[in-house]
Amino acid sequence: MTALREAIGSADPLPAAPPLPVIPPPPARVYTPRPERSAFAAQAARHTTALLGIGHVGTRYATDVVLQFQAELAVAHAAVGAELPERWAEDNGFVAVATRVTSHREFLLRPDLGRRLSDESLATVRARCARGIDVQLIVADGLSAVACAQTGKQLHDAVARACSARGLRVGTPVAARFARVWLEDEIGQETRAKVAMILLGERPGLGTGDGLSAYVVHEPRVGKTDGDRNMISNIHARGTPPDEAAVRLAALAAAMIEQRTSGVTLDLGQLGEVAGGRGYRAPQVRQRLVGT
């Protein structure tokens, strides 16, 4: 075997290694430094909870921005996953009703079932709710039971006071579980209300899992469309405060009754500044959920 290896040259020494090229040292900083926040972005960010002027590190967000984004997304997920306690309505002085939904999972997957009352709840509305009223208020969980449990009672009472101050008769307080917006049509139809108004937890956004939305419709009945409604969203402490939203919602209800319409055909110009907004938003500070 030794003779064979020598014959084929396997016993020869290895050739010398070729010289390696000169490799330059790495730069002191791989990514460009995070630019200083512009004065315009800093000023604009004070008037909104949106992420403005967050800058970048190279082609990516900075670590603190990513962590804040993930934390706010977790807040939104938690709000959607929360459920309104079964006794919340009764404990807060509402007539409790439920939709045709049988579970929270079904509520998320079947919006249509959240738009109609269960047979038992329909009988409850017919037996316990006043009829022939001007405004029927409904508080509902929607897509944020957190918002409903936190601010629903406060907003309901504020709207009821604002409507009464305008001489409008408000119906029996109703709170619905597993509810979608169009549920107001059936409840308003059963109570023969001139206007139905549902105050429900809105679809959460980043860092705003506690917002309520109010949808208002004239002559509610099953079959109304979104074009027949007017709404105010982002009702929470960092958006439109409940007391301010209540004044605007009462003005909307009164205008609907006076004009006998709602939605795209409602003349909002007649409402003036009451329902038209409040100008520039007061300075706000975005809540930090994480730190680096």
N, C-alpha and C positions, 0 to 999 in steps of 0.2 A: 504493500500500500504506500509505503514511503517513496519507493521508486516511481510509482504511478503519479503521485502528487508532484514530484519534482519534474516529471516528464511534461505535465500540463501546465507547469508554471505556478501552481498554487503556493509553492513554498517561497516565491519571490517576495521581497519586502514591499509594503504598500507605498504608492507614490506620495510625494510630499503634498500637504494640503495647500490649495491655492490661497493667496492672500485675500483677506476680507476687505470689502470696500469701506471707506470711512462713513460711519453713520452719524449724522448731526444729532446733537442732544435735543430732547423735546422742548417745545416752547414753554416759557414760564406759565402761560395761561392758555388752555386749549380753547375755551369759549370766550367770546367777547364779554366784558363786564356788563352787569345789569345796568341799563341806562337810568339816570336819575328821572324821577317822575316829573313830568312837565307841570308847570303851574296851572295850566288849563285843566288837565286831567284831575289834579288834586282838588281844584275848586268844583268841578263837575261832580266828582264822586261824593262830595258832601251833600248833594241834593238827591241822591238816589241810593238804593241798596244794591244796584247792579254793580257788577265787577267792571270798573272803568280804570284805564291807565295802569294796568297791572304790570306792564313791562315784560321783559323776557330775558332769558339767559341763553345766548346762542339762538337756536331755533326752538327752544322749549320754554315752558312756564317755569318760574322759580319754584323752589320746593314749598315755600310757605303758601303760595297761591294754589298749588295742587292739593295740599293738605286741607286748605279751607274749602276748596271745591268739593272734595270727597266728604268732608264733614257736613256740608250743607246738603249734599245729595242724600246722605244718611238721614238727615232731618226730614226730607221730603218722603223718603221711603217709609220712615216710621209713621208719618202722618197718614199716608195711604193705608198702611196696615193696621191702624188703630180702629177700634170699634167703640161705638157709643154705649155706655153701660145701660143695661136693660131697664133699670129703674130711674134713669136720668130724667125722663119726661115727667113722670109723676112727682119726683122729688122737687122739681122746679115749677110746679103748678100748671103743666101742660096736659092736654088730652093726648095720650100716647096712641100713635097709629104706626102701622108697619106696612111695607109693600109686599109684593108677591115673592120677594126674595127669601130663600130659606137659609142662606149662609153667607158669610162675608166673601168667600171665594166666588160664589154665584153672583153676588152683587157686582164684583169687578168684571166678570165675564159676560153678564147678561144685563146691559143697561135697560133693555126694554122692560124687564120685570120690576125695575126700580121706579118705573113711571106710573104704575097702577097700584091701587090699594088692594090689600088682601080682602077676602070676603068679610072676615071678622072686623077689620078696621073700617071697611065701608059702612057696616052696620053701626059701628061706634060713632062715626061722623054723623050719620043720620039721626042718631039718638041723642047725642050730647052737644052738638054744635049749633050755635045760633044761625038763623037763616035771614036772607034779605038784608045783609049788612053791606056797608060800603067797601071795607077792606078786610080780606081774610089773610092773616099772617100765619105762615108755617115756618117753623124752625126745623132744620134737617141736618143730618150728618154729612151727606154728600161724599166727597172724596177726602175729607179731613174731619174725622170725628173729634180730633183735638181742637180744631177751631170752634166747632159747635159747642163742645163742653166748656170751652174757655170763655167765649164771647157771645154765644147764641142767646142766652137769657138777657144779657145786657143790651144787645142790639134790638131784640124783640121789644123790650120795655121802652127803649128810646124811640123806636118807630111808632109804637102805640101812643105814646105821649104826643109825639109830633103830629100824628094824624088826628088825634082828639083835639089838639089845639086849632086845627083847621076845620073843626066841626064834622069830621068824618067818623062814622060809627065803625068801630073795630070789632071783628068777630071773636069767637072763642079761641084762646091760644091753643095751637096744635103743634106737636113735635113728632117728626117722622123718623123712623130708623130705616137704614138702607134705602135712602131716597135719591132720586134724580130730579132734575129741574122740572120736567114736565108733570111731575106729580101734582103741582099746584093747579093744573088744569082740572083734574078730577075733583080735588077737594073744593076748589072754588066753584065748580059746577054744582056740587052737592049742597053747598051753603048758599047758593044763589048770590054770590058776592059780585059787586060791580068790578072790583079789582082783586086779584090774588097776588100775593107777594111771598116768595119763598126765600128764606135766608139760610143758606147752606154752606158747608165747608167747601171751598174751591180747590181745584186741582193744585197741589203744592208746587211751588217753584223752588229755586235755590235759596235756602234760608228763610222761606216764607211758608212754613207748613201750618201756620195758624191763621190764615186769611179766610174771610167769609166773602161770599158773593150774594148779591140780592137780585133776583129776577122778578120783574113786575109785568103783569099782563091784564088787559082790559077784557071784560066779559069772558072769563075763563071757561073753557069747555074742552073736552077731549077732542084732539084734532088740531089744536093751535100749533103754530110753527115758531121757530126761533125768530122769524121776521116779525112776529106779532108781539115780541117782548122788548123791554128795555132793561138794562142791567147796570149795576155798579159793582166793580170788583175791588180786590185788595183792601177790604175793610178790616183793618187791624191797627195796632198802635203805631206801627212804622209806615202805614199807608194812609188811607182815609180813616180817621178815628170814628168809632161807632156813633157818637153823638152828632158829629157833622154829617155822616152818612144818613142818619135818621131824618134830619131836616130835608135833605135832598130827595130821599125816598118818599117822604110825605108829600113834597111838592110834585113829584112825578105822579103819585096816585091821584092827587087833586086835579092835575092837568088832564089825566086820562079820563076822569069822570066828566070834566067840563067839555073836553073835545070829543068824547065818546069813541076814542080809539087809542091804540098803543103801537109800539114797534116803529117801523120805518115811516109810518104815516103820522106819527105824533109830532107836532110842531114844538120842538124844544126851545125855539127862540122866544116863545111867550113866557118861559120860566125865568128868563134873565139870569142873573148871577147865582141864584139859589141853587140851580141844578147844573149850571154851566162850568163849575170848577172853582178853584180858589187861587189861581195864579201860580206863582213860583212856590215850590215846596220848601218848607223850612229846612235849614241845615240838619243833616242826620249823620250819625256815626254808625258805620257798618259793624255789626257784632262779630267779634273775633271768637271763633269756636275752638281754634287750635293755636299753638305757639311753636316756634322753632328756636 
